């Protein structure tokens, strides 16, 4: 067979020749420098994956996070195709002496997976799932979105807890802990992690496991958040058997909503409900009307699940609007649109501001009613409030065994505000602040690190607390002593 050069390699050689023949381009917005022709050519030559520069036609799209509230302008975005691309990207960034951001899905709620004037190492094209059923393990590449991860497990009877959003990718999610519908049954996703392959700033690739030389790094990567210790190249998970789940959803009228919320906290978080029952409570808008809804999965037979939620169905006005048996991947996808797609008809380009906190004290029904009344003052129909209940397997996992320390709480409560312009942003922020002020007395001061917030005054205390943060700093000093991986809320070496 005749030798034929790779089309990708041919395209790269053309770009290299073009760079070397062109004068220096002007810096992109917000940047004080640009790359020389030799630097651009070197980066193209050393990588298999795509490299996007500010003058490329796709640059404005590729620099975006999923939330357009964050507008940054990196010197280059490197879409890595393999481990060698990651190592080349790290070395190139270190020579330049600029900032680095690591991005898999681009869902950072604080915009920390992109930067201005530095390099973005994008892992979204490094995706794949390999099952090792004999050892009940699954090996997943960092840029694998949950719709692919779940799809690969669908029909196999195997399961790993994932998040509800199909476009979120593995690497960022697991390093922040990772909550999903089955977490009360099987734990936070990082609790199921078996190993991480990690590229360090030194250029070395290590494997971190619960035992061995890098056990400390294994501890830190499960809750210590991404972009702190290295670039995760692969995650291996312990799988569990879960052939099917029962999916359910209940709606209520406005008059009973506060009563329901009080009951959910009292009997369906750390106490009362079987741990096989997972759910999310949603306040949102559908067709211009506020929706009061709880939807979830039961990891077991329908009749057991129905018995568990029967007290909720006894409340006047309750309606069981989803009653469906299927696989976890099928139900996880189904709930994106049923019984309601929340938020509904979200416009392209709309921005989001998120605030969250952990509830560990009982909220009286009268206060829940105040929360509902404040929710009704939402500026537009795309804002939401939702809860993620804890208890069960989450609470059983020892606090000191990972950097995810949020174990003994009732729930995480999240306030999502959407806005289209600066004037609306100010109004939405005031609405969020009003809700947060109502809930603050019932919070423990901690925040789920997968929902980072730039406005936090003491992020280390909020995400980890003093003891865990000190250990994270010790591990940071060991694996990244020069603080190469650094951003506004990164872990500082000692």
Secondary structure as GFF3:
##gff-version 3
##sequence-region A 1 494
A	DSSP	alpha_helix	7	21	.	.	.	ID=ss1
A	DSSP	alpha_helix	37	46	.	.	.	ID=ss2
A	DSSP	beta_strand	50	53	.	.	.	ID=ss3
A	DSSP	alpha_helix	59	62	.	.	.	ID=ss4
A	DSSP	beta_strand	76	79	.	.	.	ID=ss5
A	DSSP	alpha_helix	83	96	.	.	.	ID=ss6
A	DSSP	beta_strand	100	103	.	.	.	ID=ss7
A	DSSP	beta_strand	119	122	.	.	.	ID=ss8
A	DSSP	beta_strand	129	132	.	.	.	ID=ss9
A	DSSP	three_ten_helix	133	135	.	.	.	ID=ss10
A	DSSP	beta_strand	137	141	.	.	.	ID=ss11
A	DSSP	alpha_helix	146	153	.	.	.	ID=ss12
A	DSSP	beta_strand	158	159	.	.	.	ID=ss13
A	DSSP	alpha_helix	170	175	.	.	.	ID=ss14
A	DSSP	alpha_helix	183	186	.	.	.	ID=ss15
A	DSSP	three_ten_helix	189	192	.	.	.	ID=ss16
A	DSSP	beta_strand	193	199	.	.	.	ID=ss17
A	DSSP	beta_strand	205	209	.	.	.	ID=ss18
A	DSSP	alpha_helix	215	221	.	.	.	ID=ss19
A	DSSP	beta_strand	231	238	.	.	.	ID=ss20
A	DSSP	beta_strand	240	241	.	.	.	ID=ss21
A	DSSP	beta_strand	245	252	.	.	.	ID=ss22
A	DSSP	alpha_helix	254	267	.	.	.	ID=ss23
A	DSSP	beta_strand	277	286	.	.	.	ID=ss24
A	DSSP	beta_strand	289	298	.	.	.	ID=ss25
A	DSSP	alpha_helix	302	313	.	.	.	ID=ss26
A	DSSP	beta_strand	319	326	.	.	.	ID=ss27
A	DSSP	alpha_helix	328	334	.	.	.	ID=ss28
A	DSSP	beta_strand	351	359	.	.	.	ID=ss29
A	DSSP	alpha_helix	365	375	.	.	.	ID=ss30
A	DSSP	beta_strand	384	389	.	.	.	ID=ss31
A	DSSP	alpha_helix	393	396	.	.	.	ID=ss32
A	DSSP	three_ten_helix	399	401	.	.	.	ID=ss33
A	DSSP	beta_strand	411	419	.	.	.	ID=ss34
A	DSSP	alpha_helix	422	439	.	.	.	ID=ss35
A	DSSP	three_ten_helix	440	442	.	.	.	ID=ss36
A	DSSP	three_ten_helix	449	451	.	.	.	ID=ss37
A	DSSP	alpha_helix	459	463	.	.	.	ID=ss38
A	DSSP	alpha_helix	466	479	.	.	.	ID=ss39
###
